[in-house]
């Protein structure tokens, strides 16, 4: 029987320990009997591990190694996670700490080899699911309630402030049989918070607060050989159709002692993709026990990307950013595709200053009134000339200057809009639907 190859890589492996036992009993290492292992951390359900054990003659199973409710201790050597941590961070340290799980399912298979498959979920969260019975916890804030629950479940706590709004009650009646876990889920939903456990920590906070306070990693595209987090493949997506988040990310990272330490709540920034610069919050981490392969992570953007908010704002001369780039691209498309005479030519007023001092003549493109007065005080002359400069293409630089303003005015005139040069909601409508009928 071939066991999992590469569970240990030198003094510390990707999986440093896996053992079973009860509180007060000696914990029994089983890692050398493991044939398959899957680690699944999630912010949307209860985190769990699944593993298969080669158990000849079902010796371990018959000796009650794998009982429902029995504790499983699992540990990953943390390596050297290189994070960018805010100075005022409430970051919970990432020191080496085994995680406790509780067996919730067992499957024995008799075939060519005797295999026991075990599924175990976060022991702390399982404990909170077992806390039931009608009880009033008094007038305390949801965060204080969550912190007390974390302490009872032997979990560290990371929470965001909430106000006291009344008694917190765990209900039990003919119609409802709430657990403490159910109460926390209800309170989190009411506060628009995330509620999950990862890395022995109970999280009870908004995504925005988590992303501000927890560690953050950077993914370079393309990745370099010396990057702690090497991207094998990555998919990012943004859409106005999503109910939960405007942007999502899915990544396969090469497995190493840095990538296996990631957990839900960690922030991710991507360098090398314009339009996806806002941080994502990891909401799922998955990998198996082999030393090779990938650590798969997924996450969501905490806020909408700038370009998705464009049509909700007004832009004019002096504005900057990705939304202005979008306007400039639209004006360039309009100029090249307009039916009038094979396209549109924009014009913008241009002023020149011909300065003559002491017999020397220079041409300046801009001159302040103070500078003009100074030349004349010295006996010189300043002649102002104006003309229109024609152009068909805007530089897509994200700076709303006079040329962008002139182009917008032509665009507005084409659709029967007031030629304000300001991109408002009505102008955005025609940018998004260029085939629409003119305004009346």
C-alpha positions as CSV (number, residue, x, y, z in Angstrom):
1,X,0.0,0.0,0.0
2,X,1.5,3.4,-1.0
3,X,0.8,6.1,1.5
4,X,0.7,9.8,0.6
5,X,4.0,10.9,-0.8
6,X,5.6,14.0,0.6
7,X,3.7,14.5,3.8
8,X,7.0,15.6,5.4
9,X,9.5,17.8,3.6
10,X,12.5,17.9,5.8
11,X,12.2,18.9,9.5
12,X,8.8,20.4,9.0
13,X,6.3,19.2,6.4
14,X,3.3,20.9,4.9
15,X,1.2,18.8,7.3
16,X,3.1,18.8,10.6
17,X,0.8,16.6,12.6
18,X,-2.5,14.7,12.5
19,X,-3.6,12.8,15.6
20,X,-6.7,11.6,17.3
21,X,-7.7,11.4,21.0
22,X,-10.0,12.6,23.7
23,X,-9.3,15.4,26.2
24,X,-7.2,13.8,29.0
25,X,-6.2,10.9,26.7
26,X,-2.9,10.7,25.0
27,X,-3.1,11.9,21.4
28,X,-2.2,9.2,18.9
29,X,-0.4,10.2,15.7
30,X,-2.0,8.7,12.6
31,X,-0.3,10.7,9.8
32,X,1.9,7.8,8.7
33,X,-1.3,5.8,7.8
34,X,-3.0,8.5,5.8
35,X,-3.5,7.8,2.1
36,X,-5.6,10.9,1.2
37,X,-6.1,14.2,2.9
38,X,-8.2,17.3,2.0
39,X,-8.2,20.5,3.9
40,X,-11.2,22.9,3.3
41,X,-11.4,26.2,5.1
42,X,-14.4,28.4,4.4
43,X,-16.1,31.5,5.5
44,X,-19.5,30.4,4.3
45,X,-19.8,27.0,6.1
46,X,-18.0,25.2,8.9
47,X,-14.4,24.4,8.0
48,X,-13.5,20.7,7.8
49,X,-10.8,18.1,7.0
50,X,-11.4,14.8,5.3
51,X,-8.8,12.0,5.2
52,X,-8.5,8.3,4.4
53,X,-6.5,6.0,6.6
54,X,-5.0,2.6,5.6
55,X,-6.2,0.4,8.5
56,X,-5.2,-3.3,8.0
57,X,-7.8,-5.5,9.5
58,X,-9.6,-2.4,10.7
59,X,-7.4,-2.5,13.8
60,X,-7.6,1.2,14.6
61,X,-11.4,1.4,13.8
62,X,-12.1,-1.7,16.1
63,X,-10.1,-0.1,18.9
64,X,-12.4,3.0,18.7
65,X,-9.8,5.4,17.2
66,X,-12.5,6.9,15.0
67,X,-15.6,7.6,17.1
68,X,-18.2,10.2,16.2
69,X,-17.4,13.2,18.3
70,X,-13.8,12.2,18.9
71,X,-11.2,15.0,18.7
72,X,-8.7,15.3,15.8
73,X,-5.8,17.6,16.1
74,X,-4.3,18.9,12.8
75,X,-1.3,21.2,12.3
76,X,0.4,22.9,9.5
77,X,3.9,24.4,9.9
78,X,3.4,28.1,9.1
79,X,6.6,28.7,7.2
80,X,7.4,32.4,6.7
81,X,4.2,34.2,5.7
82,X,5.2,37.6,4.4
83,X,2.3,39.9,5.0
84,X,1.7,43.6,5.0
85,X,0.1,44.3,8.3
86,X,-1.4,47.8,9.2
87,X,0.3,49.5,12.1
88,X,-2.9,49.7,14.1
89,X,-3.9,46.2,13.1
90,X,-5.9,43.9,15.4
91,X,-4.3,41.0,13.6
92,X,-4.3,37.8,15.4
93,X,-0.8,36.3,15.3
94,X,-0.1,33.4,12.9
95,X,2.1,31.4,15.3
96,X,2.2,27.7,15.0
97,X,-1.0,26.3,16.6
98,X,-2.6,23.0,16.0
99,X,-6.3,23.2,15.1
100,X,-8.9,21.0,16.8
101,X,-11.6,19.2,14.8
102,X,-14.4,16.9,15.7
103,X,-15.3,13.7,13.8
104,X,-18.7,14.0,12.3
105,X,-18.7,11.1,9.7
106,X,-16.9,7.7,9.4
107,X,-16.9,5.3,6.4
108,X,-15.2,1.9,6.3
109,X,-14.4,0.3,3.0
110,X,-13.4,-3.4,2.7
111,X,-11.7,-4.2,-0.6
112,X,-8.2,-4.8,-1.7
113,X,-7.1,-2.5,1.1
114,X,-8.9,-1.7,4.4
115,X,-9.7,2.0,4.3
116,X,-11.4,4.2,6.9
117,X,-12.6,7.6,5.6
118,X,-13.1,10.3,8.2
119,X,-14.7,13.7,8.0
120,X,-14.1,16.2,10.9
121,X,-15.3,19.7,11.4
122,X,-14.1,22.6,13.5
123,X,-14.4,21.5,17.1
124,X,-15.2,25.0,18.3
125,X,-18.1,25.5,15.9
126,X,-19.4,22.0,16.6
127,X,-19.4,22.9,20.3
128,X,-21.5,26.0,19.6
129,X,-24.0,23.9,17.6
130,X,-24.5,21.7,20.6
131,X,-25.3,24.6,22.9
132,X,-29.1,24.6,23.0
133,X,-32.0,25.3,25.3
134,X,-34.1,28.4,26.0
135,X,-31.8,31.1,27.6
136,X,-31.7,34.9,27.9
137,X,-28.2,36.3,27.8
138,X,-29.3,39.8,29.0
139,X,-28.7,43.2,27.4
140,X,-25.4,42.8,25.7
141,X,-24.1,43.7,22.3
142,X,-23.9,41.0,19.6
143,X,-20.1,41.4,19.6
144,X,-19.9,40.8,23.3
145,X,-22.2,37.7,22.9
146,X,-19.9,36.4,20.1
147,X,-16.8,36.9,22.2
148,X,-18.3,35.0,25.2
149,X,-19.2,32.2,22.8
150,X,-15.7,32.1,21.4
151,X,-14.3,31.8,24.9
152,X,-16.5,28.9,25.8
153,X,-15.5,27.1,22.5
154,X,-11.8,27.7,23.2
155,X,-11.4,29.9,20.2
156,X,-9.6,33.2,19.9
157,X,-11.9,36.1,18.9
158,X,-11.8,38.8,16.2
159,X,-14.8,41.1,16.3
160,X,-16.1,44.5,15.3
161,X,-18.0,46.8,17.6
162,X,-21.8,46.7,17.8
163,X,-24.3,48.6,19.9
164,X,-26.5,47.0,22.6
165,X,-30.0,46.8,21.1
166,X,-31.8,44.6,23.6
167,X,-31.9,41.2,25.2
168,X,-30.2,38.4,23.2
169,X,-32.2,35.2,23.5
170,X,-31.6,31.6,22.4
171,X,-35.0,30.2,21.7
172,X,-36.4,26.8,22.2
173,X,-40.1,26.1,21.6
174,X,-42.4,24.0,19.4
175,X,-41.4,26.0,16.3
176,X,-37.8,26.7,17.0
177,X,-34.8,24.9,18.5
178,X,-31.9,27.4,18.2
179,X,-28.3,26.6,19.0
180,X,-25.7,29.3,20.0
181,X,-24.4,28.8,16.4
182,X,-27.8,29.7,15.1
183,X,-28.1,32.8,17.2
184,X,-24.6,34.0,16.1
185,X,-25.6,33.4,12.5
186,X,-28.8,35.4,13.0
187,X,-27.0,38.3,14.7
188,X,-24.4,38.4,12.0
189,X,-27.0,38.6,9.3
190,X,-28.8,41.4,11.1
191,X,-25.5,43.3,11.4
192,X,-24.4,42.5,7.9
193,X,-21.4,40.7,9.3
194,X,-19.3,37.7,8.4
195,X,-19.4,34.9,11.0
196,X,-17.0,32.0,10.6
197,X,-14.0,30.2,12.2
198,X,-10.5,29.9,10.8
199,X,-7.1,29.3,12.2
200,X,-8.7,28.8,15.7
201,X,-10.3,32.2,15.5
202,X,-14.0,33.1,15.6
203,X,-14.6,36.0,13.2
204,X,-17.6,38.3,13.8
205,X,-17.2,41.4,11.7
206,X,-18.0,43.1,8.4
207,X,-15.9,42.2,5.4
208,X,-14.6,45.7,5.2
209,X,-13.4,45.7,8.8
210,X,-11.7,42.3,8.3
211,X,-9.9,43.4,5.2
212,X,-8.6,46.5,7.0
213,X,-7.4,44.7,10.1
214,X,-6.2,41.3,8.9
215,X,-3.0,40.5,7.0
216,X,-2.8,41.1,3.3
217,X,-0.8,39.3,0.6
218,X,0.2,40.4,-2.9
219,X,0.0,38.3,-6.0
220,X,2.3,39.4,-8.8
221,X,1.3,38.7,-12.4
222,X,3.4,37.2,-13.7
223,X,4.8,35.7,-10.5
224,X,8.6,35.6,-9.9
225,X,10.5,32.5,-8.7
226,X,11.2,34.3,-5.4
227,X,7.6,35.2,-4.7
228,X,6.2,33.6,-1.5
229,X,2.9,33.2,-3.2
230,X,3.5,31.9,-6.8
231,X,0.4,32.1,-9.0
232,X,-0.1,29.1,-11.3
233,X,-3.4,30.3,-12.7
234,X,-5.8,33.0,-11.7
235,X,-9.3,34.1,-12.8
236,X,-10.9,37.4,-11.7
237,X,-14.4,38.5,-12.7
238,X,-16.5,41.5,-12.1
239,X,-20.2,41.9,-13.1
240,X,-23.1,44.1,-12.2
241,X,-25.3,40.9,-12.1
242,X,-23.8,39.6,-8.9
243,X,-25.9,40.0,-5.7
244,X,-23.1,39.6,-3.3
245,X,-20.0,41.1,-4.8
246,X,-19.0,43.0,-7.9
247,X,-15.7,41.2,-8.3
248,X,-14.5,37.7,-7.4
249,X,-11.1,35.9,-7.6
250,X,-10.1,32.2,-7.9
251,X,-6.4,31.3,-7.7
252,X,-4.3,28.2,-7.8
253,X,-1.0,28.9,-5.9
254,X,1.9,26.6,-5.9
255,X,1.9,24.7,-2.6
256,X,4.7,25.7,-0.2
257,X,5.1,26.6,3.4
258,X,3.6,30.1,2.8
259,X,0.6,29.3,0.7
260,X,-0.6,26.5,3.2
261,X,-0.9,29.1,6.0
262,X,-3.6,31.1,4.2
263,X,-7.0,31.2,5.8
264,X,-10.4,33.0,5.2
265,X,-10.2,36.6,6.2
266,X,-6.7,37.2,4.7
267,X,-6.7,40.0,2.1
268,X,-5.4,39.6,-1.4
269,X,-4.1,42.3,-3.8
270,X,-3.3,41.6,-7.5
271,X,-0.6,43.5,-9.2
272,X,-0.5,43.4,-13.0
273,X,-4.3,43.7,-13.8
274,X,-5.8,47.1,-14.3
275,X,-9.4,47.4,-13.0
276,X,-8.8,44.8,-10.2
277,X,-6.8,46.8,-7.8
278,X,-9.2,46.7,-4.9
279,X,-8.4,44.1,-2.2
280,X,-10.2,40.8,-2.1
281,X,-11.0,38.9,1.0
282,X,-10.2,35.2,0.9
283,X,-13.4,33.2,1.7
284,X,-12.2,29.7,0.9
285,X,-8.9,27.7,1.0
286,X,-8.5,24.1,-0.1
287,X,-5.5,21.8,-0.6
288,X,-4.6,18.1,-0.2
289,X,-1.7,16.5,1.7
290,X,0.8,16.1,-1.1
291,X,3.9,18.3,-1.0
292,X,3.3,19.2,-4.7
293,X,0.2,20.5,-6.4
294,X,-1.8,23.6,-5.5
295,X,-3.4,25.6,-2.8
296,X,-6.8,26.8,-4.2
297,X,-8.2,30.0,-2.9
298,X,-11.2,32.1,-3.7
299,X,-12.4,35.4,-2.6
300,X,-14.6,38.5,-3.1
301,X,-14.0,42.2,-3.4
302,X,-15.1,44.1,-0.4
303,X,-16.1,47.2,-2.4
304,X,-17.2,47.8,-6.0
305,X,-14.4,48.6,-8.4
306,X,-14.2,52.2,-9.5
307,X,-15.3,51.6,-13.0
308,X,-18.5,49.9,-11.9
309,X,-19.6,53.1,-10.0
310,X,-18.9,55.5,-12.9
311,X,-22.5,56.1,-14.0
312,X,-23.5,57.0,-10.4
313,X,-21.1,60.0,-10.5
314,X,-20.6,63.2,-12.5
315,X,-17.3,64.0,-14.2
316,X,-16.0,67.3,-15.6
317,X,-12.8,69.2,-16.3
318,X,-10.4,68.4,-13.5
319,X,-11.7,64.9,-12.8
320,X,-9.3,61.9,-12.9
321,X,-9.4,58.1,-12.7
322,X,-10.5,55.0,-14.5
323,X,-14.0,56.4,-15.1
324,X,-12.4,59.3,-17.1
325,X,-10.5,56.7,-19.1
326,X,-13.8,55.0,-19.9
327,X,-15.2,58.4,-21.1
328,X,-12.1,59.0,-23.2
329,X,-12.3,55.6,-24.8
330,X,-16.0,56.2,-25.6
331,X,-15.3,59.5,-27.2
332,X,-12.6,57.9,-29.4
333,X,-15.0,55.2,-30.4
334,X,-17.7,57.8,-31.2
335,X,-15.3,59.8,-33.3
336,X,-14.2,56.8,-35.4
337,X,-17.7,55.3,-35.8
338,X,-19.9,58.4,-36.3
339,X,-21.8,58.3,-39.6
340,X,-21.2,61.9,-40.4
341,X,-18.6,62.2,-43.1
342,X,-16.8,59.0,-42.1
343,X,-16.2,60.2,-38.5
344,X,-16.0,63.2,-36.2
345,X,-13.2,65.7,-35.8
346,X,-13.0,67.5,-32.5
347,X,-11.7,71.0,-32.1
348,X,-10.4,72.8,-29.0
349,X,-9.5,76.5,-28.7
350,X,-5.8,77.1,-28.6
351,X,-4.2,80.4,-27.4
352,X,-0.6,81.5,-28.2
353,X,1.3,84.4,-26.7
354,X,3.9,86.1,-28.9
355,X,6.4,87.8,-26.6
356,X,8.8,90.4,-27.8
357,X,11.4,91.7,-25.3
358,X,14.6,93.5,-26.4
359,X,14.3,92.5,-30.0
360,X,13.9,88.8,-29.1
361,X,10.6,87.1,-30.0
362,X,9.3,83.9,-28.3
363,X,6.0,82.0,-28.5
364,X,4.5,80.8,-25.3
365,X,1.5,78.4,-25.0
366,X,0.5,79.8,-21.6
367,X,1.1,83.0,-19.8
368,X,-0.4,84.4,-16.6
369,X,-1.7,88.0,-16.4
370,X,1.1,88.8,-13.9
371,X,3.7,87.6,-16.4
372,X,2.1,89.6,-19.2
373,X,2.2,92.8,-17.0
374,X,5.8,92.2,-16.2
375,X,6.8,92.0,-19.8
376,X,5.0,95.2,-20.6
377,X,6.6,97.0,-17.7
378,X,10.0,96.2,-19.2
379,X,8.9,97.8,-22.5
380,X,8.1,94.5,-24.2
381,X,5.0,93.5,-26.1
382,X,2.7,90.5,-25.8
383,X,0.4,89.6,-28.7
384,X,-2.4,87.1,-28.0
385,X,-3.6,84.9,-30.9
386,X,-6.3,82.2,-30.8
387,X,-7.2,79.4,-33.1
388,X,-8.9,76.1,-33.1
389,X,-6.8,72.9,-33.0
390,X,-8.4,69.8,-34.6
391,X,-8.0,66.3,-33.3
392,X,-9.9,62.9,-33.6
393,X,-8.2,60.9,-30.8
394,X,-8.0,61.6,-27.1
395,X,-5.1,60.3,-25.0
396,X,-6.6,57.8,-22.7
397,X,-4.8,59.1,-19.6
398,X,-7.6,59.4,-17.1
399,X,-7.3,63.2,-16.9
400,X,-10.4,65.2,-17.8
401,X,-8.8,68.2,-19.6
402,X,-10.0,70.7,-22.2
403,X,-9.8,68.2,-25.1
404,X,-11.9,65.7,-23.2
405,X,-14.4,68.4,-22.4
406,X,-14.5,69.5,-26.1
407,X,-15.1,65.9,-27.2
408,X,-17.9,65.4,-24.7
409,X,-19.6,68.6,-26.0
410,X,-19.6,67.3,-29.5
411,X,-20.9,63.9,-28.3
412,X,-23.7,65.6,-26.3
413,X,-24.7,67.8,-29.3
414,X,-24.9,64.6,-31.5
415,X,-27.6,63.2,-29.1
416,X,-29.5,66.4,-28.6
417,X,-28.2,67.0,-25.1
418,X,-27.1,70.4,-23.6
419,X,-23.5,70.9,-24.5
420,X,-22.2,71.3,-20.9
421,X,-19.1,69.2,-21.3
422,X,-20.1,67.6,-18.0
423,X,-20.7,63.8,-18.0
424,X,-23.8,63.3,-15.9
425,X,-26.4,60.5,-15.7
426,X,-28.0,61.5,-19.0
427,X,-24.7,61.5,-20.9
428,X,-23.7,58.2,-19.3
429,X,-26.9,56.7,-20.7
430,X,-25.8,57.5,-24.3
431,X,-22.2,56.4,-23.6
432,X,-23.6,53.0,-22.5
433,X,-26.3,52.8,-25.3
434,X,-24.8,54.6,-28.3
435,X,-27.6,53.4,-30.6
436,X,-30.3,55.1,-28.6
437,X,-32.6,57.7,-30.1
438,X,-31.7,61.4,-29.6
439,X,-33.0,63.2,-26.6
440,X,-36.1,65.4,-27.3
